[in-house]
Amino acid sequence: MAWGDFAAALAAGPLVLDGGMSNQLAAAGHDLSDALWSARLLADDPAAVVAVHRAYFDAGAEVAITASYQASFEGFARHGVGRAEAARLLASAVELAREAAGRPAAGRRLWVAASVGPYGAVRADGSEYRGRYGLTVAELEAFHRPRLEVLAAAGPDVLALETVPDADEARALLRAVRGLGVPAWLSYSVDGGRTRAGQPLAEAFALAAEAEEVVAVGVNCCTPADADRAVALATRVTGKPVVVYPNSGEAWDAVARDWRGAPTFRPGQVAGWLGDGARLVGGCCRVGPREIAAVAAEVARDRR
């Protein structure tokens, strides 16, 4: 991939992201209760992962986010998977999304974003929504770099550094993506005007302002209301295109491992996000193909 391809696409207009991987796999009857979450299907049922990507492409998504959010060498090792096989599974996440993107798409170019979840996702204890792991920036960089190298070598169009709860982890990720030859977006999980770890969001966004590798900055896996507030701030602080893909508005209960509350995601919010500078728009947990189809319709109206 030429470095500028994805950045040029963002400059040309907004792109539609997909929705949640896990909710679609669960709806198809897959058990996601173990620590590997949707990454388990990379080994156990890769065809199911392809089917989810295709469902979102059929709904109008233009960017597929891979099933590698919870995938890491350390996480696979705890399940008895050796390093070579773990590398193969990481790379396969990109290959499966690329396979789904290989079908004709009515003239649309389809893109693949390699998901890179936070360190807390490997713990599978909800700490991805808190940050503050007790690790240094150097230790977090050492954790992220090996899997970033594997994912980058698999040929995605962009790396999705997503659901980042902590500005310190963002610093580590920004170091870890240097020299990989693949652009990245940086997307925080937030609570109001702060990261989940409590840092002011403006300061967290500012870390990426001068990072050449970062082509978009924003938020994901937050409430739609928090997304409303974050988009304009990200635009103002960084001057970069903004990525925004909130969850359904329901809250994840890490103890019960279930979702609570009522959904508040409304595709009608998309026009406001686009007006404030969003160029990558979609949904995260509990947002499915029906909602993404509605998002795609809003983006199509914006393009006219």
MIKOLDO-329893 format. One record per residue (C-alpha): x, y, z; residue number from 1; residue in one letter. Coordinates in Angstrom, 3 decimals, decimal comma, always signed. Each point is the difference from the previous one (the first is absolute). Layout:
<rs>
        x        y        z num residuo
        X        Y        Z NUM       A
...
</rs>
This chain:
<rs>
        x        y        z num residuo
   +0,000   +0,000   +0,000   1       M
   +1,308   +3,414   -0,864   2       A
   +0,304   +2,036   +3,199   3       W
   -2,266   +2,763   -1,243   4       G
   -2,883   -2,102   -1,329   5       D
   -2,047   -0,114   +3,170   6       F
   +0,791   +3,590   +0,974   7       A
   -1,028   +1,123   -3,484   8       A
   -3,299   -1,856   +0,345   9       A
   -0,696   +1,852   +3,258  10       L
   +0,818   +3,312   -1,645  11       A
   -2,472   -0,791   -2,774  12       A
   -2,920   -0,515   +2,375  13       G
   -1,347   -2,059   +2,897  14       P
   +0,256   -3,794   +0,120  15       L
   -2,405   -2,388   +1,718  16       V
   +1,425   -2,330   +2,623  17       L
   -1,569   -3,291   +0,983  18       D
   -1,679   -0,819   +3,311  19       G
   +0,700   -2,430   +2,815  20       G
   +1,601   -3,343   -0,805  21       M
   -0,915   -1,733   +3,255  22       S
   -3,725   +0,743   -0,087  23       N
   -0,299   -1,535   -3,456  24       Q
   +1,974   -3,094   +0,975  25       L
   -2,107   -0,397   +3,139  26       A
   -3,194   +0,407   -2,027  27       A
   +1,208   -2,850   -2,221  28       A
   +0,262   -2,234   +3,072  29       G
   +3,714   +0,198   +0,797  30       H
   +1,114   -0,136   +3,635  31       D
   +2,282   +2,980   +0,700  32       L
   +0,310   -0,506   +3,735  33       S
   +3,682   -0,917   +0,140  34       D
   +2,878   +2,478   +0,292  35       A
   +0,775   -0,041   -3,723  36       L
   -3,494   +1,304   -0,804  37       W
   -0,527   +0,335   -3,766  38       S
   +3,692   -0,760   -0,698  39       A
   -0,741   -3,649   +0,817  40       R
   -1,940   -0,262   -3,256  41       L
   +3,164   +0,750   -1,991  42       L
   +0,987   -3,579   +0,799  43       A
   -3,323   -1,711   +0,640  44       D
   -2,245   +1,394   -2,736  45       D
   +1,656   +2,501   -2,353  46       P
   -2,936   -0,261   -2,412  47       A
   -2,202   +1,550   +2,691  48       A
   +2,317   +3,017   +0,133  49       V
   -0,158   +0,394   -3,787  50       V
   -3,797   -0,183   +0,164  51       A
   -0,136   +2,888   +2,491  52       V
   +2,267   +2,151   -2,149  53       H
   -2,148   -0,732   -3,039  54       R
   -3,197   +0,852   +1,865  55       A
   +1,386   +3,430   +0,784  56       Y
   +1,290   +0,567   -3,524  57       F
   -3,440   -0,979   -1,296  58       D
   -1,521   +2,546   +2,383  59       A
   +2,114   +2,786   -1,478  60       G
   +3,198   -0,046   +2,067  61       A
   +3,160   +0,903   -1,881  62       E
   +2,525   -0,830   +2,733  63       V
   +0,175   -3,361   +1,778  64       A
   +1,662   -0,117   +3,422  65       I
   +1,694   -3,360   +0,514  66       T
   -0,733   -2,541   +2,741  67       A
   +3,409   +0,562   +1,619  68       S
   -1,065   +2,376   +2,792  69       Y
   +0,585   -2,577   +2,735  70       Q
   +2,769   -1,875   -1,824  71       A
   +3,547   +0,089   +1,335  72       S
   +2,947   -2,317   +0,439  73       F
   -0,522   +0,027   +3,769  74       E
   -3,716   -0,678   -0,228  75       G
   +0,419   -2,884   -2,416  76       F
   +2,819   -1,466   +2,125  77       A
   -2,374   -0,271   +2,958  78       R
   -2,153   -2,225   -2,212  79       H
   +2,921   -2,217   -0,984  80       G
   +0,604   +1,634   -3,385  81       V
   +3,677   +0,321   -0,913  82       G
   +1,592   +3,128   -1,366  83       R
   +0,133   -1,107   -3,647  84       A
   -3,650   -1,029   -0,023  85       E
   -0,976   +3,204   +1,820  86       A
   +1,735   +2,031   -2,700  87       A
   -1,863   -1,970   -2,653  88       R
   -3,329   +0,660   +1,713  89       L
   +0,730   +3,716   +0,348  90       L
   +0,826   +0,246   -3,694  91       A
   -3,063   -2,060   -0,886  92       S
   -2,249   +2,690   +1,481  93       A
   +1,152   +2,352   -2,755  94       V
   -0,241   -2,727   -2,635  95       E
   -3,599   -0,855   +0,973  96       L
   -1,087   +3,619   -0,247  97       A
   +1,763   +0,273   -3,346  98       R
   -1,812   -3,140   -1,168  99       E
   -3,332   +1,572   +0,917 100       A
   +0,989   +3,184   -1,816 101       A
   +0,831   -1,966   -3,148 102       G
   -3,596   -0,196   -1,184 103       R
   -1,325   +2,658   -2,384 104       P
   -1,391   +2,967   +1,907 105       A
   -1,939   +2,058   -2,541 106       A
   +2,952   +2,183   -0,859 107       G
   +0,997   +0,702   +3,602 108       R
   +3,579   -0,482   +1,102 109       R
   +0,135   -2,061   +3,182 110       L
   +2,680   +0,397   +2,655 111       W
   +1,432   -2,145   +2,802 112       V
   +0,922   +1,411   +3,417 113       A
   +2,058   -2,287   +2,255 114       A
   -1,381   +0,273   +3,526 115       S
   +2,515   +0,565   +2,798 116       V
   -1,757   -0,076   +3,347 117       G
   +1,434   +1,356   +3,249 118       P
   +2,088   -2,003   +2,444 119       Y
   -3,005   -0,310   +2,303 120       G
   -1,864   -2,042   -2,614 121       A
   +2,493   -2,829   +0,498 122       V
   -0,823   -0,104   +3,696 123       R
   -3,702   -0,480   -0,813 124       A
   -0,898   +1,551   +3,362 125       D
   -1,438   +3,337   -1,060 126       G
   +3,272   +1,898   +0,526 127       S
   -0,153   +1,112   -3,626 128       E
   -2,662   +2,414   +1,253 129       Y
   +2,205   +1,318   +2,810 130       R
   +3,606   +0,122   -1,191 131       G
   +2,609   +0,651   +2,668 132       R
   +1,441   -3,523   -0,251 133       Y
   +3,086   +0,662   +2,114 134       G
   +2,264   -0,349   -3,053 135       L
   +2,426   +2,559   -1,389 136       T
   -0,335   +1,472   -3,477 137       V
   +3,063   -2,051   -1,024 138       A
   -1,592   -3,211   +1,278 139       E
   -3,213   +0,717   -1,880 140       L
   +1,952   +0,751   -3,170 141       E
   +1,810   -3,329   +0,360 142       A
   -3,355   -1,766   +0,304 143       F
   -1,561   +1,650   -3,048 144       H
   +2,900   +0,104   -2,468 145       R
   +0,276   -3,749   -0,835 146       P
   -3,640   -0,424   -0,943 147       R
   +0,001   +3,321   -1,851 148       L
   +2,899   -1,290   -2,088 149       E
   -1,917   -3,158   -0,890 150       V
   -3,202   +1,865   -0,819 151       L
   +1,824   +2,599   -2,090 152       A
   +1,812   -2,717   -1,959 153       A
   -3,373   -1,591   -0,836 154       A
   -0,837   +3,032   -2,152 155       G
   -2,927   +1,922   +1,516 156       P
   -0,860   +3,417   -1,346 157       D
   +0,147   +1,548   +3,457 158       V
   +0,654   -1,012   +3,603 159       L
   -2,896   +0,685   +2,391 160       A
   +1,517   +0,882   +3,391 161       L
   -3,349   -0,165   +1,710 162       E
   -1,797   +0,165   +3,332 163       T
   +3,097   +1,540   +1,590 164       V
   -0,932   +0,930   +3,589 165       P
   +3,159   +1,787   +1,072 166       D
   +2,210   +2,737   -1,451 167       A
   +3,080   -1,889   +1,211 168       D
   -1,022   -2,977   -2,111 169       E
   -0,578   +2,350   -2,924 170       A
   +3,596   +1,198   +0,395 171       R
   +1,168   -3,614   -0,124 172       A
   -2,061   -0,762   -3,097 173       L
   +1,206   +3,101   -1,793 174       L
   +3,561   -1,142   +0,606 175       R
   -0,797   -3,561   -1,018 176       A
   -1,431   +0,896   -3,431 177       V
   +3,075   +1,910   -1,115 178       R
   +1,709   -1,414   -3,050 179       G
   -2,614   -2,635   -0,798 180       L
   -0,957   +1,584   -3,320 181       G
   -3,750   -0,152   +0,701 182       V
   -2,135   +2,992   +1,054 183       P
   -2,003   -0,180   +3,207 184       A
   -2,950   +1,536   +1,734 185       W
   -0,016   +0,611   +3,746 186       L
   -3,341   -0,375   +1,740 187       S
   -0,631   +0,467   +3,711 188       Y
   -2,666   -1,476   +2,218 189       S
   -1,272   +2,927   +2,038 190       V
   -2,271   +1,033   +2,826 191       D
   -1,279   +3,524   -0,526 192       G
   +2,877   +2,328   -0,785 193       G
   +2,699   -2,318   +1,325 194       R
   +1,674   -3,253   -0,865 195       T
   -1,102   -3,000   +2,005 196       R
   +3,172   +0,463   +2,056 197       A
   -1,064   +3,541   +0,811 198       G
   +2,272   +2,155   -2,170 199       Q
   -1,534   +3,041   -1,745 200       P
   -1,025   -1,080   -3,469 201       L
   +1,488   +3,078   -1,654 202       A
   +3,427   -0,953   +1,373 203       E
   -0,443   -3,590   -1,128 204       A
   -0,941   +1,030   -3,538 205       F
   +2,948   +2,385   -0,157 206       A
   +2,453   -2,911   +0,259 207       L
   -0,878   -1,003   -3,569 208       A
   -0,020   +3,461   -1,529 209       A
   +3,583   -0,218   -1,251 210       E
   +0,145   -3,778   -0,562 211       A
   +0,574   -0,511   -3,711 212       E
   -1,268   -3,577   +0,113 213       E
   -3,400   +1,030   +1,402 214       V
   -2,507   +0,929   -2,691 215       V
   -3,062   +0,276   +2,268 216       A
   -0,697   +0,546   +3,700 217       V
   -3,178   -0,496   +1,961 218       G
   -2,093   -2,222   +2,243 219       V
   -1,676   -3,384   +0,027 220       N
   -1,812   -2,356   +2,385 221       C
   -1,406   +2,965   +1,905 222       C
   -3,559   +1,207   +0,276 223       T
   -1,442   +1,813   -3,009 224       P
   -0,387   +3,095   +2,196 225       A
   +3,716   -0,033   +0,834 226       D
   +0,735   -0,372   -3,709 227       A
   -2,044   +3,145   -0,692 228       D
   +2,263   +2,012   +2,283 229       R
   +3,293   -1,534   -1,119 230       A
   -0,082   +0,458   -3,779 231       V
   +0,253   +3,786   -0,114 232       A
   +2,675   -0,071   +2,711 233       L
   +2,141   -2,476   -1,944 234       A
   -0,286   +2,149   -3,109 235       T
   +0,960   +3,162   +1,845 236       R
   +2,930   -1,515   +1,900 237       V
   +1,615   -2,067   -2,769 238       T
   -1,151   +1,425   -3,327 239       G
   -0,246   -3,603   -1,220 240       K
   -2,989   -1,938   -1,327 241       P
   -2,066   -1,451   +2,826 242       V
   -1,006   -3,620   +0,540 243       V
   -3,149   -0,669   +2,039 244       V
   -1,743   -3,301   +0,673 245       Y
   -1,848   -0,145   +3,321 246       P
   -1,684   -3,032   +1,436 247       N
   -3,754   -0,412   +0,264 248       S
   -0,210   +2,041   +3,181 249       G
   -0,453   -3,069   +2,183 250       E
   +2,556   -0,563   +2,778 251       A
   +2,284   -3,020   +0,301 252       W
   -0,081   -1,754   +3,382 253       D
   +3,455   -1,585   +0,280 254       A
   -1,023   -2,137   +2,979 255       V
   -3,164   -1,432   -1,539 256       A
   +1,592   +0,118   -3,481 257       R
   -3,210   +1,395   -1,436 258       D
   -1,472   +3,271   -1,291 259       W
   -2,328   +2,156   +2,094 260       R
   -2,355   +2,849   -0,845 261       G
   -1,718   +1,134   -3,176 262       A
   +1,599   +0,905   -3,345 263       P
   +0,348   +3,691   -0,824 264       T
   +1,877   -0,227   -3,329 265       F
   -1,837   +2,100   -2,596 266       R
   +1,233   +0,179   -3,612 267       P
   -1,473   +3,497   -0,110 268       G
   +3,005   +1,131   +2,051 269       Q
   +2,286   -0,712   -2,947 270       V
   -0,751   +3,297   -1,754 271       A
   +1,233   +1,879   +3,052 272       G
   +3,178   -2,063   +0,188 273       W
   +0,709   +0,601   -3,673 274       L
   -0,582   +3,702   +0,439 275       G
   +2,499   +0,067   +2,855 276       D
   +2,761   -1,697   -2,011 277       G
   -0,639   -3,738   +0,152 278       A
   +1,300   -1,933   -3,010 279       R
   -0,225   -3,587   +1,322 280       L
   -3,439   -0,754   +1,438 281       V
   -1,496   -3,258   +1,235 282       G
   -0,887   -1,930   +3,122 283       G
   +1,620   -2,154   +2,625 284       C
   -1,443   -2,529   +2,450 285       C
   -3,668   -0,888   -0,489 286       R
   -0,294   +2,035   -3,196 287       V
   -0,965   -2,347   -2,826 288       G
   -0,509   -0,017   -3,779 289       P
   -3,421   +1,657   +0,217 290       R
   +1,485   +3,024   +1,770 291       E
   +2,997   +0,092   -2,347 292       I
   -2,360   +0,018   -2,987 293       A
   -1,646   +3,080   +1,503 294       A
   +3,412   +1,610   +0,610 295       V
   +0,943   -0,709   -3,626 296       A
   -3,191   +1,712   -1,151 297       A
   +0,880   +3,084   +2,060 298       E
   +3,528   +0,078   -1,446 299       V
   -1,421   -0,347   -3,539 300       A
   -2,208   +3,032   +0,632 301       R
   +3,046   +1,955   +1,166 302       D
   +1,864   -0,860   -3,203 303       R
   -2,735   +1,389   -2,247 304       R
</rs>
